[in-house]
Amino acid sequence: MTDAVLVVNSGSTSLKFGAYGTSNVEDPPLLCRGGVDSMAGDPHFIAKEPDGKPIDAHEWGSGHALSHKEALGYIVQWLEQHEANIKVVAAGHRVVLGGTRFEGPAKITPEVLDYLDGLSAMEPSHQPFNVRGARAIAEAFPGLPQVAVFDTSFHRTMPEVAQIYALPKAVRDTGVRHWGYHGISYDYISRQVPKVAPGARRVIVAHLGGGASVCAMLDGRSVETSMAFAGLTGLPMATRSGDVPADVIFYLLRSAGYTAEALEKLLYGQSGLLGLSGDSADMRVLQDSAAADDKLAVDYFVTSLVKFIGAYAAVLGGLDALVFTAGIGENSAKVRAAVLERLSTFGLTLDPAANAANGPRITTADSAVAAFVIPTNEELMIAQHTLALTRSA
């Protein structure tokens, strides 16, 4: 019998999971992974080997809605019955917002879940569903140890001046502050950088996927990051706008007939790459397109990224290494090349062959600043933190 940690990423209508062995806290082995999609009306389950080979699949049928509790119950039951040598001994959850209370992973209790649920008004796109997944396991498997690993925790090392806004204290005290996100990914990358760039102290990491952000790190600790209060701001993303001036928001509310709900839908779901191109949110489509609007979307994304990297190099007092990660960062040689071309003044010299091969190093040997492609692994980080916390407890 193999004890396993179940890593859960709960969304509004989908669940992703990974099962990790407990034999090695520092490097727990992946046993299998999968998920349940379309839970609202046509749910289907799939599980895969660590190499991506399908193991099993199941469909409930169109019109059959599945709750988080039912989906997670099915996953745990499947793990312990179909993977007969697995016993789930703990669960680790990705939770985007830990608030001021949690500067690191936390053991989940009913009181902790109530606190985290109370933060949902600040981050309504992910937080309530992350919490719902943890509640579902607590109800279905009472007594199973659970750990929350937060995207915001990594950024609590930012100096105070980087964590506040120029607003009255009464407003800031309501929770309005620069939280920062993608921290689980940045935590992982911060541990990988010394392996490829020993001695690099001033590092900028670009986490570029459907959601995108940039983080400036000094000695492996966050000092500034682009995604700010919730999941909307900073870089343009697949369907999210990124930074938009506040006075534009007032104008749309006052003069263009938008309600708060319609405006939120516009900025989160109809903007970004999709809004600029008018037809696609997929960088793979846009970067190979000849359409003018698609080219504009890619150029806007690259330009925004260059602006943040330039600003963060100034914040760090220089730059030793630049890292690309996540879906676009790991796979789009065109985006990386366009960014490095614009950053040549910082001493970054692209190695085209290495870039086409996705690295790991994509700059020449004599480049004054090194750039790398490092695949991220948030799931592994959650497994490591869950094992460390439950074993210490």
Secondary structure, DSSP 8 states (H G I E B T S, - for coil): -EEEEEEEEE-SS-EEEEEEESS-SSS--EEEEEEEE-TTTS-EEEEE-TTS-EEEEEE--TT----HHHHHHHHHHHHHHTSTTEEEEEEEEEES--TTT-SS-EE--HHHHHHHHTTTTTSTTTHHHHHHHHHHHHHHSTT--EEEEESSGGGGGS-HHHH--SS-HHHHTTT-S-----HHHHHHHHHHHHHHSTT--EEEEEEESSSEEEEEEETTEEEEES--SSSSSSS--SS------HHHHHHHHHHS---HHHHHHHHHHS-HHHHHHSS---HHHHTT---HHHHHHHHHHHHHHHHHHHHHHHHHTS-SEEEEEHHHHHH-HHHHHHHHHHTGGGT--B-HHHHHTT-SB-B-TT-SSEEEE----HHHHHHHHHHHHHHH-
